[in-house]
Amino acid sequence: MKTSNEIRKDFLEFFRSKGHTIVPSSSLVPGNDPTLLFTNAGMVQFKDVFLGAEKRSYKRAVSSQRCVRAGGKHNDLDQVGYTARHHTFFEMLGNFSFGDYFKKDAIAYAWELLTKVWGLPADKLLVTIYHTDDEAFDIWHTDIGLPADRIIRIGDNKGAPYASDNFWQMADTGPCGPCTEIFYDHGAHIPGGPPGSPDEDGDRFIEIWNNVFMQYDRQPDGTLVPLPAPCVDTGMGLERVSAVLQHVHSNYEIDLFQHLIKAAAELTGEKDLESKSLRVIADHIRACAFLIVDGVLPSNEGRGYVLRRIIRRALRYGWMLGMREPFFHRMLAPLIEVMGEAYPELKTKRATIEAALKGEEERFAETLDSGMKIFDEVSLTERRSYFKFCETQDLDYGLFTTQRSPDGKVTAIGVTTADDGRYVITRVVVVDKEQPLLTQVRFGSQEQYGPDQVNICLLVTNSEIDVGELSELTETFGQQIVNFVDNRRIEGRDVFRLYDTYGFPVDLTADIARERGLSIDMAGFEAAMEQQREQARAASKFAGSTALPADLVAKLKPTEFLGYEDLEADDLHVRALLRDGKPVDALNAGEQGTVILRATPFYAESGGQVGDRGWLLGSDDARFEVDDTLKLAGQFHGHAGTLKSGTIRVGDLLSAQVDGARRQAIVLNHSATHLLHAALRQVLGEHVTQKGSLVAPDRLRFDFSHFAAISQEQLAEIEAIVNTEIRRNAEAEVHHMGMQEAIDFGAMALFGEKYGERVRVLKMGGFSTELCGGTHVHHTGDIGVFKIISEGGVAAGVRRIEAVTGQGALDFIAAEERRLDAVAELLGGNRNDVVDKLRALFDKQKKLEKELDALKAKAAAGATSDLGAGAVDIAGIKVVAARVDGLDAKSLRDSVDQLKHKLGDAVILLASGADGKASLVAGVQGKGLDKVKAGELVAFVASKINGKGGGRPDMAQGGGEDGAGLVDALKSVPEWVGARLRT
């Protein structure tokens, strides 16, 4: 039997022998399409070749492409674990022709590989074709010899012309064409019919290979124009064909998955290798590992959030198997064993993958238990609503159907729920009024009543059931209960709480709900999400500041930016004026407003770079101070500020003067941000991507994806690399080009960003190449010096670095030196011996602290000796309530422990006061624990001194105000203890 690795190799080598170039799998993050979430088919990396926008050195290609279908249009996540063939990650085997061979050769190659190389029986294969593709029919029937009854024509089965399972198109317009799909027949013993039949969704006939023949160019009006060079695009799932060749029915039974499932079973202790949880874990480790290999890290947006959802789904299934400690990252080792040879990057990036997975496990572990308790609480509330419904019908449980047999017996079917939310179905056969008979029964379909029907009868009826009453229950009432059961759901507000507070992705909540026979209220969840978004927008400092009236936008042309080279400009037409966000004809002295010009050297805030400041000058001494420059409606530069003198009218000509010193400081920081980004990727790994930035005149702030804190050694290396690039004094080259050309040039495209047809690329030597519309230095040496001033985490999986450059860096270093000199002066030394003197000081401090602890212990021992002698005996329990000043909380606890040891059966409360605050420690030991709890005692005393307290039954602590109330509180302790001992 061939292994999955051998099958992959067979495929690649077969097509190599047919003149195909083996092309490595592209990244799961599509480099040529920022709008596509993940690579989900083999043709993605060849998309521009098919469109004619890119030329390759070969016309025949073959690949084994790593694919992910989780999120976006193609999302199989919620099906994984429930079916035999859905996966988040899979490998697509494909052969491609770019204007070379076409249908005849493609079909012949497929048949040869399946029947000659792999030896599949010809009578086990059947195919589908597009209903008008007579050419494909003739090839299959005449050339291949496939019987006509095993060639099925599929028409437009999706409600529109050319909308068919057997007609493929890349988009609404562009390359498209018919396809032929090859199916494997598992045999008549498996339910299901052939493709195109009413029973086609069964498991008997499984599609294993799709050959797409791109021969048309679809026009906007829907007409099809023949392509001058038709192409072939094929795809075959490695997992599916492996199942066929290994003679198993489920993908999870192939060697690759069995290795992972057994590893997951060993980690979790699960014995059932058919467990859905093991399948989920085995599937998800593949998607997670390869996504991290390709630079995706867990986050709260975009691709990173999809990864987070997959990880957390796997962790939840591990939790179901009893896993409470991080385990998922340990699945990487068995994955490397089974896939590391084909994908060596799993080995080279092992440390990165494990660290990212373990970090996410540890984060989610903090909320998973709490979230599951909340879910249980929510579902319990829902179940209670069911019982409440039943109570309104004056029933102990829901009776929703009754039936009288010819012999007079009445059967009643009842439903209730067990503690775990599953349904319990009970059938009561009433033989007569005196002797009802209970039977156990499975009832209803799994889809209708939950995944696991139990057959244990939990309800016990009695002789009070009246046969007549049962028989009179109406069908309408029965349907009410059925409808109630079918519509049980988790409310949207609760779904949102699990998402927002406990980090439960919505599809994870839906997954759990489905297992318990519940649905989720998506509309309510979306409403809660929108409410949160509205609150965020309302709270935003700049809410509405970048909006413009629609009629004004329609009249204006986009502002021309002059500021890449010039900081001053004359004869600039005033196109619009705004006051309080509304258009006006003029601004007068003293008024605040916004000026929109035809062109401007002022940079508007965008891409993290803050807006410019400066002056707009007009005739008649008009002087407008620009406090900020904003990007309005995405295309206009709004100069926001105050008119200091004169008047400005729409149509006036103004001169613009940008604050040059401020702009230059911003420029240094912006260019340094690019160098920092490249240095981070070099030191930490290519998974680092920008998550946010601020480029201001006094500092730069850069947020980026990374799963762990950065060591001081790494920070020093990053800083040194940036300064090295500064000293190289490389030219900062600006290039304007098409988007695809920019990607080929090496520029990074960020998912979710919108780019125009032409983009601006900044290239600094051979070190950094990024898409950027900001302002920059001419040479890296202009930056002068770069200094990191802080690093820390801002969110899960997101780190932040703040830094300064140029004069700001020199000022920071000088200030640090002054602080160092001040410390040295305090220590009576100089910069060179500061560390030694501090070390000596700390050693002395530790020695003195030990001596102080010894003195406190001695004082505590003396205090307890006196206190023990004054203990009050209440019902055989020694009670001590006293004030012992001069002791801290730890010493108080030690004193309580010593008294407990000395007195045996005892209740003790000690207090100590300092600076107006009182500390309390209570302890209970021996027979007193039966009725007196230390937590309750300390809470009682604390409540009398305006404080709080609590803890374990045997030891607790608290605090409050140190005053007269403390004396009275301590006096009341014996009475409080006595009252409890007497109950």
Number of C-alpha atoms within 10 A of each C-alpha: 8 13 14 22 16 12 18 21 13 16 21 22 15 16 22 16 9 11 13 20 20 16 15 12 18 19 18 26 21 18 21 19 20 17 12 17 22 25 21 23 23 26 21 21 20 19 15 15 16 25 13 11 9 12 13 10 6 12 17 23 22 26 25 27 27 23 27 27 21 24 19 13 9 13 15 16 24 17 15 20 21 12 13 16 17 20 28 24 23 22 22 25 25 26 29 28 23 22 17 14 16 20 20 15 13 19 18 14 15 18 19 15 16 18 13 12 12 15 11 17 12 14 11 13 22 24 23 24 25 24 17 12 16 12 12 22 23 15 17 24 16 12 12 15 11 19 12 14 9 17 20 19 18 19 18 15 13 10 8 8 11 20 14 18 20 24 22 19 18 14 9 11 15 18 24 26 25 23 24 28 23 21 21 22 20 19 12 10 7 13 14 20 17 22 22 15 9 10 14 15 15 14 19 20 25 24 20 20 24 21 25 25 24 29 21 21 21 21 13 10 7 12 10 18 14 14 17 10 16 22 26 26 23 24 23 22 21 23 27 26 23 26 20 19 19 17 13 14 18 16 23 27 21 22 19 21 21 17 17 26 26 20 21 25 20 11 15 19 13 17 11 11 15 12 14 15 27 29 28 26 27 29 24 26 25 22 24 28 26 22 27 24 23 16 21 27 29 28 22 17 12 15 24 18 17 24 25 25 25 26 24 23 25 25 27 24 18 24 20 12 16 12 16 15 12 18 18 25 21 16 21 22 16 19 21 19 14 17 17 15 12 13 14 12 15 23 19 12 16 19 11 21 24 19 14 22 25 17 19 24 22 13 13 21 19 12 16 21 15 14 21 18 12 16 20 15 12 17 22 16 12 18 21 13 14 19 17 15 16 17 13 9 13 10 12 15 19 23 23 19 21 20 16 15 8 7 7 12 15 20 22 20 18 19 19 21 18 11 9 10 19 20 22 23 24 27 22 21 19 24 15 15 13 12 14 21 16 17 13 15 16 14 19 11 11 11 11 14 21 19 15 16 17 17 15 13 15 13 16 10 14 13 12 10 15 13 19 10 8 18 16 10 16 12 11 11 15 17 13 12 19 18 11 14 19 16 14 20 22 23 18 19 18 20 25 24 17 23 19 14 11 18 21 25 21 17 17 21 22 21 18 18 20 16 14 20 22 24 19 23 18 18 12 17 21 15 14 18 17 12 12 13 12 12 11 12 13 12 10 11 9 9 11 12 15 15 13 17 11 9 8 13 15 8 10 15 14 17 18 14 17 15 18 14 10 14 18 19 18 16 13 19 18 18 20 22 23 20 16 10 15 12 17 15 12 17 23 17 15 13 14 19 24 27 27 24 27 20 23 27 21 31 28 25 19 16 14 16 22 20 24 27 23 22 23 25 20 22 13 10 12 18 21 32 20 27 14 19 25 23 19 21 16 13 15 24 29 30 32 22 21 21 24 16 19 17 20 27 18 18 16 17 20 22 17 24 22 22 16 15 10 15 23 18 21 27 24 29 30 29 27 29 23 21 24 24 20 22 22 23 14 15 14 16 16 15 20 24 21 15 15 14 19 19 26 22 22 16 21 25 21 21 23 21 24 27 25 17 14 15 10 10 9 14 17 12 16 23 20 15 20 25 21 15 22 22 16 13 17 18 16 19 15 16 13 13 14 16 21 20 15 22 19 12 14 15 21 17 20 16 17 13 8 10 14 8 9 13 18 20 24 23 22 24 16 9 14 20 23 20 22 16 16 22 19 26 21 17 18 26 19 19 26 17 22 27 21 20 14 11 19 14 18 11 12 17 21 24 22 20 20 18 23 25 27 19 16 19 20 16 13 17 14 12 12 12 13 12 12 15 17 15 16 19 13 11 14 11 15 16 13 10 12 19 12 11 16 14 11 11 13 12 12 11 12 11 11 12 12 11 12 12 13 12 12 19 18 12 17 21 17 12 16 21 15 10 19 18 10 14 19 16 13 17 11 12 22 23 25 26 21 19 20 18 15 13 21 17 17 13 20 27 22 19 27 24 18 16 25 21 12 13 19 15 17 26 33 29 26 23 26 22 21 13 7 9 14 22 24 27 29 33 30 30 25 14 15 23 17 12 13 23 24 27 22 17 27 28 21 19 29 25 15 16 21 13 19 17 23 22 19 14 19 17 22 23 26 22 25 22 19 19 13 9 16 23 14 13 16 18 14 14 22 18 11 14 19 16 13 13 18 9 6
